[in-house]
């Protein structure tokens, strides 16, 4: 799961159409770790490539599903995502 603190793709559309930003910011406060699990599925929060690599290896070795919550910066979406 990608966590960019916004509904960033909707934000891009609002910006491109020169609409005011509305209802797209999800997490204004500092980032918090995800819960230990989502509905019984283990969850791991990652903020860098090394942590992502470790979480993926752990997930692949697990006996069941795993959620990896990766914090990403959505600022580049304006330049790389098109309608």
MMTF fields as JSON, N, C-alpha, C and O atoms, coordinates in Angstrom:
{
  "mmtfVersion": "1.0.0",
  "mmtfProducer": "UNKNOWN",
  "numBonds": 331,
  "numAtoms": 332,
  "numGroups": 83,
  "numChains": 1,
  "numModels": 1,
  "chainsPerModel": [1],
  "groupsPerChain": [83],
  "chainIdList": ["A"],
  "bondAtomList": [4, 2, 8, 6, 12, 10, 16, 14, 20, 18, 24, 22, 28, 26, 32, 30, 36, 34, 40, 38, 44, 42, 48, 46, 52, 50, 56, 54, 60, 58, 64, 62, 68, 66, 72, 70, 76, 74, 80, 78, 84, 82, 88, 86, 92, 90, 96, 94, 100, 98, 104, 102, 108, 106, 112, 110, 116, 114, 120, 118, 124, 122, 128, 126, 132, 130, 136, 134, 140, 138, 144, 142, 148, 146, 152, 150, 156, 154, 160, 158, 164, 162, 168, 166, 172, 170, 176, 174, 180, 178, 184, 182, 188, 186, 192, 190, 196, 194, 200, 198, 204, 202, 208, 206, 212, 210, 216, 214, 220, 218, 224, 222, 228, 226, 232, 230, 236, 234, 240, 238, 244, 242, 248, 246, 252, 250, 256, 254, 260, 258, 264, 262, 268, 266, 272, 270, 276, 274, 280, 278, 284, 282, 288, 286, 292, 290, 296, 294, 300, 298, 304, 302, 308, 306, 312, 310, 316, 314, 320, 318, 324, 322, 328, 326],
  "bondOrderList": [1, 1, 1, 1, 1, 1, 1, 1, 1, 1, 1, 1, 1, 1, 1, 1, 1, 1, 1, 1, 1, 1, 1, 1, 1, 1, 1, 1, 1, 1, 1, 1, 1, 1, 1, 1, 1, 1, 1, 1, 1, 1, 1, 1, 1, 1, 1, 1, 1, 1, 1, 1, 1, 1, 1, 1, 1, 1, 1, 1, 1, 1, 1, 1, 1, 1, 1, 1, 1, 1, 1, 1, 1, 1, 1, 1, 1, 1, 1, 1, 1, 1],
  "groupList": [{"groupName": "UNK", "atomNameList": ["N", "CA", "C", "O"], "elementList": ["N", "C", "C", "O"], "formalChargeList": [0, 0, 0, 0], "bondAtomList": [1, 0, 2, 1, 3, 2], "bondOrderList": [1, 1, 2], "singleLetterCode": "X", "chemCompType": "L-PEPTIDE LINKING"}],
  "groupTypeList": [0, 0, 0, 0, 0, 0, 0, 0, 0, 0, 0, 0, 0, 0, 0, 0, 0, 0, 0, 0, 0, 0, 0, 0, 0, 0, 0, 0, 0, 0, 0, 0, 0, 0, 0, 0, 0, 0, 0, 0, 0, 0, 0, 0, 0, 0, 0, 0, 0, 0, 0, 0, 0, 0, 0, 0, 0, 0, 0, 0, 0, 0, 0, 0, 0, 0, 0, 0, 0, 0, 0, 0, 0, 0, 0, 0, 0, 0, 0, 0, 0, 0, 0],
  "groupIdList": [1, 2, 3, 4, 5, 6, 7, 8, 9, 10, 11, 12, 13, 14, 15, 16, 17, 18, 19, 20, 21, 22, 23, 24, 25, 26, 27, 28, 29, 30, 31, 32, 33, 34, 35, 36, 37, 38, 39, 40, 41, 42, 43, 44, 45, 46, 47, 48, 49, 50, 51, 52, 53, 54, 55, 56, 57, 58, 59, 60, 61, 62, 63, 64, 65, 66, 67, 68, 69, 70, 71, 72, 73, 74, 75, 76, 77, 78, 79, 80, 81, 82, 83],
  "secStructList": [7, 3, 3, 7, 1, 5, 7, 2, 2, 2, 2, 2, 2, 2, 2, 2, 6, 6, 7, 7, 7, 7, 1, 7, 5, 7, 7, 7, 1, 7, 7, 7, 7, 7, 7, 1, 3, 3, 6, 6, 3, 3, 3, 3, 3, 3, 7, 1, 2, 2, 2, 2, 2, 2, 2, 2, 2, 2, 2, 2, 2, 1, 1, 1, 7, 3, 3, 3, 3, 3, 3, 7, 7, 7, 6, 6, 2, 2, 2, 2, 7, 7, 7],
  "xCoordList": [0.846, 0.0, 0.911, 1.897, 0.585, 1.352, 0.637, -0.561, 1.375, 0.824, 1.51, 2.679, 0.768, 1.34, 0.687, 0.898, -0.1, -0.8, -1.874, -2.477, -2.117, -3.11, -3.849, -3.395, -4.966, -5.537, -4.907, -5.562, -3.624, -2.774, -3.216, -3.077, -3.728, -4.133, -5.353, -5.49, -6.229, -7.359, -6.841, -7.323, -5.865, -5.251, -4.672, -4.842, -3.996, -3.418, -4.517, -4.353, -5.621, -6.73, -7.306, -7.63, -7.439, -7.932, -6.981, -7.427, -5.687, -4.707, -4.745, -4.743, -4.781, -4.785, -6.022, -5.96, -7.136, -8.377, -8.581, -9.618, -7.563, -7.566, -8.746, -9.322, -9.084, -10.099, -9.391, -8.205, -10.094, -9.475, -9.261, -10.02, -8.219, -7.99, -9.076, -9.287, -9.755, -10.852, -10.925, -11.052, -10.845, -11.07, -9.988, -10.232, -8.788, -7.744, -6.617, -5.857, -6.486, -5.433, -5.933, -6.977, -5.181, -5.618, -4.931, -5.532, -3.694, -2.918, -2.012, -0.862, -2.533, -1.745, -0.706, 0.33, -0.972, -0.037, 1.155, 1.186, 2.129, 3.31, 2.919, 1.933, 3.694, 3.426, 3.521, 4.42, 2.586, 2.602, 2.8, 2.45, 3.36, 3.507, 2.115, 1.168, 1.987, 0.691, 0.413, 1.323, -0.827, -1.103, -0.331, 0.174, -0.244, 0.482, -0.164, 0.49, -1.463, -2.153, -3.381, -3.915, -3.809, -5.07, -5.975, -5.734, -7.009, -7.962, -7.263, -7.638, -6.239, -5.522, -4.348, -3.6, -4.164, -3.041, -1.884, -2.059, -0.694, 0.439, 0.764, 0.689, 1.129, 1.44, 2.815, 3.199, 3.552, 4.882, 4.936, 4.556, 5.403, 5.587, 7.021, 7.955, 7.2, 8.557, 8.665, 7.704, 9.873, 10.12, 11.343, 11.652, 12.041, 13.218, 13.411, 12.742, 14.33, 14.541, 15.012, 14.584, 15.891, 16.398, 15.276, 15.18, 14.428, 13.302, 12.318, 11.732, 12.134, 11.238, 11.777, 11.028, 13.065, 13.662, 13.48, 13.129, 13.714, 13.556, 12.09, 11.815, 11.155, 9.735, 9.272, 8.476, 9.752, 9.377, 9.907, 9.191, 11.155, 11.706, 10.899, 10.609, 10.544, 9.73, 8.369, 7.884, 7.756, 6.439, 6.494, 5.597, 7.535, 7.655, 7.883, 7.516, 8.483, 8.726, 7.542, 7.527, 6.561, 5.409, 4.501, 4.497, 3.736, 2.802, 1.497, 0.697, 1.274, 0.03, 0.283, 1.428, -0.781, -0.635, 0.056, 0.064, 0.629, 1.28, 0.984, 0.99, 0.725, 0.557, 1.855, 2.384, 2.368, 3.531, 3.034, 2.585, 3.119, 2.671, 3.903, 4.666, 4.091, 5.261, 4.899, 3.98, 5.624, 5.417, 6.146, 7.345, 5.416, 5.996, 5.703, 4.761, 6.517, 6.329, 5.567, 6.03, 4.411, 3.568, 3.811, 3.125, 4.747, 4.953, 5.293, 4.933, 5.965, 6.33, 5.142, 5.237, 4.022, 2.857, 2.391, 1.937, 2.497, 2.058, 2.813, 2.258, 4.076, 4.9, 4.844, 5.187, 4.414, 4.507, 3.17, 3.126, 2.086, 0.764, -0.082, -0.16, -0.704, -1.513, -2.936, -3.176, -3.875, -5.285, -5.483, -6.604],
  "yCoordList": [-1.134, 0.0, 1.221, 1.26, 2.222, 3.467, 4.527, 4.754, 5.168, 6.214, 7.521, 7.734, 8.398, 9.691, 10.852, 12.017, 10.523, 11.486, 12.282, 13.183, 11.972, 12.666, 11.633, 10.499, 12.027, 11.303, 11.997, 12.75, 11.724, 12.534, 12.562, 13.597, 11.491, 11.515, 12.413, 13.06, 12.451, 13.391, 14.82, 15.729, 15.021, 16.341, 16.85, 18.021, 15.982, 16.374, 16.859, 17.878, 16.144, 16.551, 17.894, 18.731, 18.108, 19.392, 20.522, 21.583, 20.302, 21.324, 21.613, 22.776, 20.57, 20.747, 21.499, 22.261, 21.277, 21.946, 23.271, 23.921, 23.657, 24.902, 24.972, 26.035, 23.812, 23.75, 23.932, 23.625, 24.421, 24.467, 23.043, 22.134, 22.858, 21.549, 21.3, 22.109, 20.182, 19.879, 18.385, 17.591, 18.009, 16.62, 15.645, 14.438, 16.134, 15.222, 15.026, 14.066, 15.911, 15.736, 14.759, 14.975, 13.686, 12.649, 12.712, 12.359, 13.152, 13.035, 14.246, 14.23, 15.288, 16.506, 16.366, 17.031, 15.507, 15.347, 14.499, 13.954, 14.391, 13.585, 12.136, 11.646, 11.467, 10.065, 9.196, 9.356, 8.288, 7.294, 5.919, 5.678, 5.036, 3.65, 3.059, 3.427, 2.15, 1.486, 0.596, 0.303, 0.164, -0.789, -2.085, -2.318, -2.91, -4.182, -5.104, -5.981, -4.889, -5.707, -4.957, -4.077, -5.321, -4.865, -6.083, -6.974, -6.126, -7.233, -8.589, -9.545, -8.65, -9.902, -10.143, -11.101, -9.293, -9.439, -8.586, -7.383, -9.177, -8.407, -7.217, -7.313, -6.093, -4.876, -4.358, -4.415, -3.852, -3.28, -1.921, -1.79, -0.907, 0.423, 0.6, 0.228, 1.17, 1.41, 2.843, 3.419, 3.397, 4.767, 4.899, 5.994, 3.786, 3.863, 2.522, 1.537, 2.51, 1.321, 0.124, -1.002, 0.352, -0.762, -1.409, -2.635, -0.585, -1.122, -1.842, -2.851, -1.324, -1.978, -3.355, -4.332, -3.428, -4.713, -5.729, -6.881, -5.316, -6.213, -6.648, -7.822, -5.709, -6.029, -6.985, -7.885, -6.808, -7.703, -9.113, -10.092, -9.222, -10.544, -11.22, -12.415, -10.443, -10.981, -11.435, -12.505, -10.615, -10.952, -12.212, -13.053, -12.342, -13.528, -14.801, -15.891, -14.667, -15.843, -16.173, -17.224, -15.296, -15.501, -16.603, -16.9, -17.197, -18.254, -17.716, -18.48, -16.414, -15.825, -14.432, -14.062, -13.655, -12.309, -11.359, -11.588, -10.297, -9.247, -7.915, -7.819, -6.893, -5.539, -4.78, -4.757, -4.158, -3.277, -1.874, -1.595, -1.0, 0.383, 1.247, 1.538, 1.65, 2.427, 3.903, 4.287, 4.714, 6.158, 6.707, 6.482, 7.428, 7.981, 9.478, 9.978, 10.172, 11.601, 11.763, 11.314, 12.398, 12.527, 13.802, 14.04, 14.615, 15.901, 15.75, 16.618, 14.688, 14.501, 14.108, 14.16, 13.715, 13.295, 14.379, 14.071, 15.636, 16.738, 16.724, 17.082, 16.311, 16.29, 14.969, 14.918, 13.899, 12.581, 11.898, 10.894, 12.417, 11.807, 12.703, 13.911, 12.12, 12.873, 12.354, 11.185, 13.216, 12.815, 11.784, 11.324],
  "zCoordList": [0.0, 0.0, 0.0, 0.736, -0.825, -0.866, -0.039, -0.206, 0.848, 1.705, 1.337, 1.66, 0.655, 0.275, 1.032, 0.698, 2.046, 2.9, 2.164, 2.747, 0.921, 0.097, -0.734, -0.883, -1.262, -2.399, -3.605, -4.325, -3.802, -4.666, -6.127, -6.779, -6.646, -8.052, -8.252, -9.291, -7.265, -7.327, -7.179, -7.856, -6.301, -6.118, -7.443, -7.783, -8.185, -9.479, -10.423, -11.093, -10.479, -11.355, -10.915, -11.757, -9.604, -9.116, -9.513, -9.949, -9.366, -9.742, -11.242, -11.646, -12.067, -13.515, -14.0, -14.964, -13.324, -13.725, -12.983, -13.116, -12.198, -11.443, -10.463, -10.231, -9.899, -8.854, -7.509, -7.389, -6.517, -5.18, -4.67, -5.005, -3.855, -3.269, -2.235, -1.333, -2.374, -1.468, -1.213, -2.145, 0.056, 0.438, 0.049, 0.021, -0.255, -0.713, 0.292, 0.172, 1.282, 2.281, 3.337, 3.953, 3.54, 4.458, 5.811, 6.825, 5.841, 7.066, 7.214, 6.776, 7.829, 8.001, 9.103, 9.066, 10.083, 11.197, 10.783, 9.68, 11.669, 11.398, 11.155, 11.704, 10.338, 10.001, 11.246, 12.071, 11.36, 12.433, 11.822, 10.667, 12.607, 12.154, 11.932, 12.627, 10.974, 10.799, 11.999, 12.775, 12.163, 13.244, 13.003, 11.905, 14.014, 13.885, 12.857, 12.292, 12.622, 11.622, 11.115, 11.79, 9.928, 9.35, 9.254, 8.439, 10.077, 10.073, 10.164, 9.485, 11.016, 11.237, 10.309, 10.505, 9.294, 8.363, 8.88, 9.075, 9.11, 9.619, 8.712, 7.487, 9.343, 8.592, 8.991, 10.159, 8.004, 8.221, 7.548, 6.385, 8.267, 7.687, 7.228, 7.938, 6.038, 5.518, 5.0, 4.49, 5.151, 4.704, 3.798, 3.33, 3.549, 2.683, 1.98, 2.29, 1.039, 0.201, 1.015, 0.761, 1.993, 2.797, 3.602, 3.667, 4.214, 4.984, 4.07, 4.46, 2.85, 1.896, 1.517, 1.477, 1.244, 0.883, 2.014, 1.758, 3.249, 4.394, 4.537, 4.783, 4.383, 4.521, 3.427, 3.695, 2.212, 1.109, 1.379, 1.171, 1.839, 2.154, 3.264, 3.196, 4.278, 5.368, 4.851, 5.217, 3.998, 3.451, 2.597, 2.667, 1.798, 0.938, 1.742, 1.302, 2.91, 3.757, 4.658, 5.299, 4.714, 5.593, 5.05, 3.856, 5.959, 5.575, 5.005, 4.465, 5.117, 4.639, 4.091, 3.832, 3.913, 3.352, 4.331, 5.541, 3.789, 4.564, 3.892, 2.664, 4.69, 4.171, 4.395, 5.507, 3.336, 3.444, 3.133, 2.022, 4.119, 3.955, 3.697, 4.617, 2.456, 2.052, 1.962, 1.238, 2.697, 2.662, 1.431, 1.265, 0.57, -0.648, -0.735, -0.12, -1.499, -1.741, -3.048, -4.097, -2.992, -4.18, -4.972, -5.966, -4.57, -5.243, -6.725, -7.521, -7.113, -8.525, -9.386, -10.612, -8.782, -9.558, -10.526, -11.628, -10.128, -10.979, -12.307, -13.345, -12.271, -13.482, -14.237, -15.418, -13.569, -14.209, -14.469, -15.18, -13.912, -14.089, -14.965, -14.741, -15.947, -16.887, -16.887, -16.586, -17.221, -17.299, -18.375, -18.591]
}
